[in-house]
Amino acid sequence: MSIKRVNVEKRLSDMAVYNGVAYLAGQVPDDGSLDMAGQTAQVLATIDRLLAEAGSDKSKILMAQIFVSNMKEFDAMNRAWDAWVADGNAPPRATVEARLANPDFKVEIVVTAAVA
């Protein structure tokens, strides 16, 4: 079985699909000037797009790892997440505060999902 990689660059790719599982790299917002809810919504839209490319969707997420730059904005991130997550399919999730690679980024999300 071969590994499919998506958006491969020198250092990383956005996603690898292998043996019925899609592994997404940490997804970050396109616009660092947005507030936490806006950045989270952008990241979730990117995740939707990548999962669709793999033949999956948010209802098939097996695990999510969320990194926020400031836990004081945890509620704003959760509002965007709660509006997005598939009803009845909230995945296991961990959220931690972390210093992100770009100081303008407020959130980075990693997901692993089953591919149908």
FENURQUI-V178894 format. One record per residue. RES is the residue in one small letter. PSI is psi as a letter, one per 40 degrees, with the letter a starting at -180 (999 if undefined). Layout:
BEGIN
res->[RES & RES]
psi->[PSI & PSI]
END
This chain:
BEGIN
res->[m & s & i & k & r & v & n & v & e & k & r & l & s & d & m & a & v & y & n & g & v & a & y & l & a & g & q & v & p & d & d & g & s & l & d & m & a & g & q & t & a & q & v & l & a & t & i & d & r & l & l & a & e & a & g & s & d & k & s & k & i & l & m & a & q & i & f & v & s & n & m & k & e & f & d & a & m & n & r & a & w & d & a & w & v & a & d & g & n & a & p & p & r & a & t & v & e & a & r & l & a & n & p & d & f & k & v & e & i & v & v & t & a & a & v & a]
psi->[h & i & h & h & i & h & f & h & a & d & d & i & i & d & i & h & h & h & f & e & h & h & h & i & i & h & h & i & i & d & h & e & e & i & i & d & d & d & d & d & d & d & d & d & d & d & d & d & d & d & d & d & d & e & f & a & i & d & e & e & h & d & i & h & h & h & h & i & d & h & e & e & e & d & d & d & d & d & d & d & d & d & d & d & i & h & h & e & f & h & i & i & i & i & h & i & h & i & h & i & d & h & e & e & h & e & i & h & h & h & i & h & i & i & h & 999]
END
